Amino acid sequence: MSSSAERRSNPTAWAAFWFGLAGLVLMPIPLFIGLILGGALSVVAAVLAVIGLLKGLARGGKGIAPVVFAAIFIALTWGGISIGGGTVW
């Protein structure tokens, strides 16, 4: 049986994953709604991703996969915002 101490989960990394995914999904909403919602969530996800990465590296690299996906979601969100996502129809 594995206890919670043996299980190497990284809740901060998973929070970054879900915030990043939510930011990516909300970013295309027009009239600056997506810019505000998606952009804010992606900034929160970026902060959590850095914290989750540091925690994962301190555990020998365990639990950093969600951080990698969060970084991809954040990059896609910021890339979409830079070409007009969330601001125009």
Contacts in CASP RR format, 6 or more apart in sequence:
PFRMAT RR
TARGET T0000
AUTHOR 0000-0000-0000
METHOD contacts of the structure
MODEL  1
MSSSAERRSNPTAWAAFWFGLAGLVLMPIPLFIGLILGGALSVVAAVLAV
IGLLKGLARGGKGIAPVVFAAIFIALTWGGISIGGGTVW
8 59 0 8 1.000
8 62 0 8 1.000
8 63 0 8 1.000
9 63 0 8 1.000
10 52 0 8 1.000
10 55 0 8 1.000
10 56 0 8 1.000
10 59 0 8 1.000
10 62 0 8 1.000
10 63 0 8 1.000
10 64 0 8 1.000
10 66 0 8 1.000
10 67 0 8 1.000
12 48 0 8 1.000
12 51 0 8 1.000
12 52 0 8 1.000
12 55 0 8 1.000
13 48 0 8 1.000
13 49 0 8 1.000
13 52 0 8 1.000
13 53 0 8 1.000
13 55 0 8 1.000
13 56 0 8 1.000
13 63 0 8 1.000
13 64 0 8 1.000
13 65 0 8 1.000
13 66 0 8 1.000
13 67 0 8 1.000
13 70 0 8 1.000
14 66 0 8 1.000
15 48 0 8 1.000
16 45 0 8 1.000
16 46 0 8 1.000
16 48 0 8 1.000
16 49 0 8 1.000
16 51 0 8 1.000
16 52 0 8 1.000
16 66 0 8 1.000
16 67 0 8 1.000
16 70 0 8 1.000
17 45 0 8 1.000
17 66 0 8 1.000
17 67 0 8 1.000
17 69 0 8 1.000
17 70 0 8 1.000
17 73 0 8 1.000
19 41 0 8 1.000
19 42 0 8 1.000
19 44 0 8 1.000
19 45 0 8 1.000
19 48 0 8 1.000
19 70 0 8 1.000
20 41 0 8 1.000
20 42 0 8 1.000
20 45 0 8 1.000
20 70 0 8 1.000
20 73 0 8 1.000
20 74 0 8 1.000
20 77 0 8 1.000
21 70 0 8 1.000
21 73 0 8 1.000
22 38 0 8 1.000
22 41 0 8 1.000
23 37 0 8 1.000
23 38 0 8 1.000
23 39 0 8 1.000
23 41 0 8 1.000
23 42 0 8 1.000
23 45 0 8 1.000
23 73 0 8 1.000
23 77 0 8 1.000
24 38 0 8 1.000
24 42 0 8 1.000
24 73 0 8 1.000
24 76 0 8 1.000
24 77 0 8 1.000
26 33 0 8 1.000
26 34 0 8 1.000
26 37 0 8 1.000
26 38 0 8 1.000
26 41 0 8 1.000
27 34 0 8 1.000
27 35 0 8 1.000
27 37 0 8 1.000
27 38 0 8 1.000
27 39 0 8 1.000
27 42 0 8 1.000
27 77 0 8 1.000
27 80 0 8 1.000
27 81 0 8 1.000
27 85 0 8 1.000
27 86 0 8 1.000
28 34 0 8 1.000
28 85 0 8 1.000
28 86 0 8 1.000
29 37 0 8 1.000
29 86 0 8 1.000
30 85 0 8 1.000
30 86 0 8 1.000
30 87 0 8 1.000
30 88 0 8 1.000
30 89 0 8 1.000
31 86 0 8 1.000
31 87 0 8 1.000
31 89 0 8 1.000
32 86 0 8 1.000
32 87 0 8 1.000
33 86 0 8 1.000
34 85 0 8 1.000
34 86 0 8 1.000
35 81 0 8 1.000
35 85 0 8 1.000
35 86 0 8 1.000
35 87 0 8 1.000
38 77 0 8 1.000
38 81 0 8 1.000
38 86 0 8 1.000
39 77 0 8 1.000
39 78 0 8 1.000
39 81 0 8 1.000
42 73 0 8 1.000
42 74 0 8 1.000
42 77 0 8 1.000
42 78 0 8 1.000
45 70 0 8 1.000
45 73 0 8 1.000
45 74 0 8 1.000
46 74 0 8 1.000
48 70 0 8 1.000
49 67 0 8 1.000
49 70 0 8 1.000
49 71 0 8 1.000
49 74 0 8 1.000
52 64 0 8 1.000
52 67 0 8 1.000
53 64 0 8 1.000
53 67 0 8 1.000
56 62 0 8 1.000
56 63 0 8 1.000
56 64 0 8 1.000
56 67 0 8 1.000
57 64 0 8 1.000
81 87 0 8 1.000
END
